[in-house]
């Protein structure tokens, strides 16, 4: 048996064990981009990549710089409404990375008006430190009131509906993202990414 065949069998064995000892109806856990179905029940890295690619491309086709100014986007909650663990924070970070690469938008991390937690909390803590501790050179202090306001807020939900047909479970995921314009409250963009999986 050659090395390629051995490696293929080893990979198949690992995927079979990781899938809860369930035999997938397809020979690979990573389907080509045009195929929605993959072998594992939960979201895997292939699903994140497909979702990011679809959403970023769709969003940037709608939100474009105007008058030489890049619109500023901030994140609202993206809620996992499935029974499975989905790393929504990673999904949003990946979306931000790819959108920033385009140069068409900017992102605001100062999003939490409660000034607690995450990136927003660290920004507010740094502002408080610079302005109130007395330890920072006055000429270098970043003053209150200069945070750039966001033009858009990105919200989302991830759903999952399952059905059984014979001995096979079909799991249908749907990620839906929506962008609201802060000034008007209007929904200016929305799109969905369906992902279908089969588990015996």
C-alpha positions as CSV (number, residue, x, y, z in Angstrom):
1,X,0.0,0.0,0.0
2,X,1.6,3.3,-1.0
3,X,2.0,6.3,1.3
4,X,-0.9,8.3,-0.3
5,X,-3.3,5.5,0.2
6,X,-2.2,5.1,3.9
7,X,-2.6,8.8,4.5
8,X,-6.0,8.8,3.0
9,X,-7.2,5.8,5.2
10,X,-5.7,7.5,8.3
11,X,-7.6,10.8,7.6
12,X,-10.8,8.9,7.0
13,X,-10.4,7.1,10.3
14,X,-9.8,10.3,12.2
15,X,-12.9,12.0,10.7
16,X,-15.0,8.9,11.4
17,X,-14.0,8.9,15.1
18,X,-14.5,12.7,15.4
19,X,-17.9,12.4,13.9
20,X,-19.1,10.3,16.8
21,X,-18.4,7.0,15.1
22,X,-21.1,7.7,12.5
23,X,-20.3,6.8,8.9
24,X,-20.6,9.9,6.7
25,X,-22.6,9.5,3.4
26,X,-19.8,11.2,1.6
27,X,-16.1,10.3,1.3
28,X,-14.8,13.6,2.5
29,X,-15.6,16.0,5.4
30,X,-14.6,18.9,3.2
31,X,-16.9,19.2,0.3
32,X,-16.0,21.4,-2.7
33,X,-17.2,25.1,-2.5
34,X,-20.2,24.4,-4.7
35,X,-21.5,21.6,-2.5
36,X,-23.4,22.5,0.7
37,X,-23.4,19.1,2.4
38,X,-20.5,18.0,4.5
39,X,-20.0,15.0,6.7
40,X,-20.1,16.4,10.2
41,X,-23.2,17.5,12.1
42,X,-21.7,20.6,13.7
43,X,-20.2,23.7,12.0
44,X,-16.6,23.0,10.9
45,X,-13.9,25.3,9.5
46,X,-15.1,24.7,6.0
47,X,-18.5,26.1,6.9
48,X,-17.0,29.2,8.6
49,X,-15.0,29.9,5.4
50,X,-18.0,29.4,3.1
51,X,-20.1,31.7,5.3
52,X,-17.5,34.4,5.5
53,X,-16.8,34.4,1.8
54,X,-20.5,34.6,0.9
55,X,-21.4,37.3,3.5
56,X,-18.4,39.6,3.0
57,X,-18.8,39.5,-0.8
58,X,-22.5,40.2,-0.6
59,X,-22.1,43.0,2.1
60,X,-19.3,44.8,0.2
61,X,-21.4,44.8,-3.0
62,X,-23.9,47.0,-1.1
63,X,-21.8,49.0,1.3
64,X,-19.3,51.2,-0.6
65,X,-17.2,54.2,0.2
66,X,-19.1,57.5,-0.5
67,X,-17.3,60.8,-1.2
68,X,-14.0,59.2,-0.5
69,X,-15.1,58.2,3.0
70,X,-15.1,54.6,4.1
71,X,-18.3,53.7,6.1
72,X,-17.8,52.6,9.7
73,X,-19.3,49.3,10.7
74,X,-19.8,47.9,14.2
75,X,-21.1,44.5,15.4
76,X,-24.3,44.0,17.2
77,X,-25.2,40.5,18.7
78,X,-25.0,37.5,16.4
79,X,-27.0,34.8,18.2
80,X,-26.5,31.1,17.9
81,X,-30.0,29.7,18.0
82,X,-28.9,26.1,17.4
83,X,-28.4,23.3,19.9
84,X,-24.7,23.1,18.8
85,X,-21.7,25.1,19.7
86,X,-20.9,27.7,17.0
87,X,-18.1,30.2,17.5
88,X,-19.9,33.3,16.6
89,X,-17.1,35.5,17.8
90,X,-14.7,33.8,15.5
91,X,-17.1,34.1,12.6
92,X,-17.4,37.9,13.2
93,X,-13.6,38.3,13.5
94,X,-13.1,36.4,10.2
95,X,-15.7,38.7,8.6
96,X,-13.9,41.8,9.9
97,X,-10.5,40.5,8.7
98,X,-11.8,39.9,5.1
99,X,-13.8,43.1,4.9
100,X,-10.9,45.2,6.1
101,X,-8.7,43.7,3.4
102,X,-11.0,45.2,0.8
103,X,-10.2,48.7,2.0
104,X,-13.9,49.6,1.5
105,X,-15.0,49.7,5.1
106,X,-13.7,50.4,8.6
107,X,-14.8,48.8,11.9
108,X,-15.4,50.4,15.3
109,X,-14.5,48.3,18.3
110,X,-16.0,50.9,20.8
111,X,-19.4,49.4,20.7
112,X,-20.4,48.6,24.3
113,X,-22.1,51.6,25.9
114,X,-21.9,49.8,29.3
115,X,-18.1,50.1,29.0
116,X,-17.6,46.5,30.0
117,X,-15.8,43.5,28.4
118,X,-14.0,42.8,25.2
119,X,-12.4,45.3,22.9
120,X,-14.8,48.1,23.8
121,X,-14.0,47.7,27.5
122,X,-10.3,47.9,26.9
123,X,-10.7,51.1,24.8
124,X,-12.7,52.8,27.6
125,X,-10.2,51.6,30.2
126,X,-7.4,53.1,28.2
127,X,-9.2,56.4,27.8
128,X,-9.9,56.5,31.6
129,X,-6.2,55.7,32.3
130,X,-4.9,58.4,30.1
131,X,-7.3,61.1,31.2
132,X,-7.7,60.3,34.9
133,X,-4.6,58.5,36.2
134,X,-2.2,61.4,36.1
135,X,0.5,59.0,34.8
136,X,0.3,60.0,31.1
137,X,2.2,62.9,29.4
138,X,-0.6,65.5,28.8
139,X,0.5,66.1,25.3
140,X,-0.1,62.5,24.4
141,X,-3.4,62.0,26.2
142,X,-6.3,61.0,23.9
143,X,-9.2,63.1,24.9
144,X,-12.8,61.9,25.6
145,X,-15.3,62.6,22.9
146,X,-13.3,61.6,19.8
147,X,-14.5,58.1,19.2
148,X,-15.8,57.7,15.6
149,X,-19.4,56.9,15.4
150,X,-20.5,53.9,13.4
151,X,-22.6,54.3,10.3
152,X,-23.9,50.7,10.3
153,X,-24.5,47.9,12.8
154,X,-24.3,44.2,11.8
155,X,-26.7,41.8,13.5
156,X,-27.2,38.1,12.9
157,X,-28.8,34.8,13.8
158,X,-27.8,31.2,13.1
159,X,-30.6,28.6,13.0
160,X,-30.7,24.8,12.6
161,X,-33.6,22.5,11.6
162,X,-33.2,18.7,11.4
163,X,-35.3,16.0,9.9
164,X,-34.9,12.2,9.6
165,X,-35.4,10.3,6.4
166,X,-35.0,6.5,7.0
167,X,-31.7,6.1,8.8
168,X,-30.3,9.5,7.8
169,X,-30.5,12.8,9.6
170,X,-30.5,15.9,7.5
171,X,-29.3,19.0,9.4
172,X,-30.0,22.3,7.8
173,X,-28.2,25.3,9.1
174,X,-29.0,28.9,8.1
175,X,-26.8,31.9,9.0
176,X,-28.6,35.2,8.4
177,X,-26.8,38.6,8.7
178,X,-28.5,42.0,8.6
179,X,-27.0,45.5,8.4
180,X,-28.9,48.5,9.9
181,X,-28.1,52.1,9.2
182,X,-27.6,53.9,12.5
183,X,-28.9,57.3,11.4
184,X,-32.1,56.1,9.9
185,X,-32.7,52.6,11.4
186,X,-33.3,51.3,7.9
187,X,-32.1,47.8,7.0
188,X,-29.7,48.4,4.1
189,X,-28.5,44.9,3.5
190,X,-29.3,41.3,4.5
191,X,-28.2,37.9,3.2
192,X,-28.3,34.2,4.2
193,X,-26.0,31.3,4.0
194,X,-27.7,27.8,4.0
195,X,-25.5,24.8,4.9
196,X,-26.9,21.3,4.6
197,X,-25.3,18.3,6.4
198,X,-26.1,14.6,6.4
199,X,-25.4,12.4,9.4
200,X,-26.4,8.7,9.5
